[in-house]
Amino acid sequence: GMVTGQRIRLKGQGVSGGDLYLKIEVSEHPFFKQEGSNIYCQLPITPSEAVLGGAVEVPTLDGMVKMTIPPGVRTGQRLRLADKGYPLNGRRGDQIVEIQVVVPRDPSLAERELYEKLRQTETFSPRADLPI
């Protein structure tokens, strides 16, 4: 439960038996961002996971956990994993998972054919209500 800027006193551990003070600096993590007792992360998911929903595995401070993605989730939507945050002042915060829908850069031939079939059959139009 240490945080950047916190000081620890080690009584009698310093020079000539004096006290030693340690100033804590917690390094940033490449996946998790800490704000108070909450932990934030961005989770990439596929377009089919976004449309259909389902269980995915999410990294947490305690290891991987299963989280249910609701059908129709959008990029930027945030989901909460209760009590999976940083332990601070005797309690744990939450982990906030921000969804990032990611499309394949180089889809296989089979994937391209399926996406083309989907394009021909879908009725959803994301630009139908543009105010112009």
Buried (B, 14 or more C-beta within 10 A) or exposed (E): EEBEEEEEEEEEEEEEEEEEEEEEEEEEEEEBBBEEBBBBBBBEBEEEBBEEBEEBEBBBBEEEEEBEBEEEBEEEBEBEBEEBBBEBEEEBBBBBBBBEBBEEEEEEEEEEEEBEEEEEEEEEEEEEEEEE
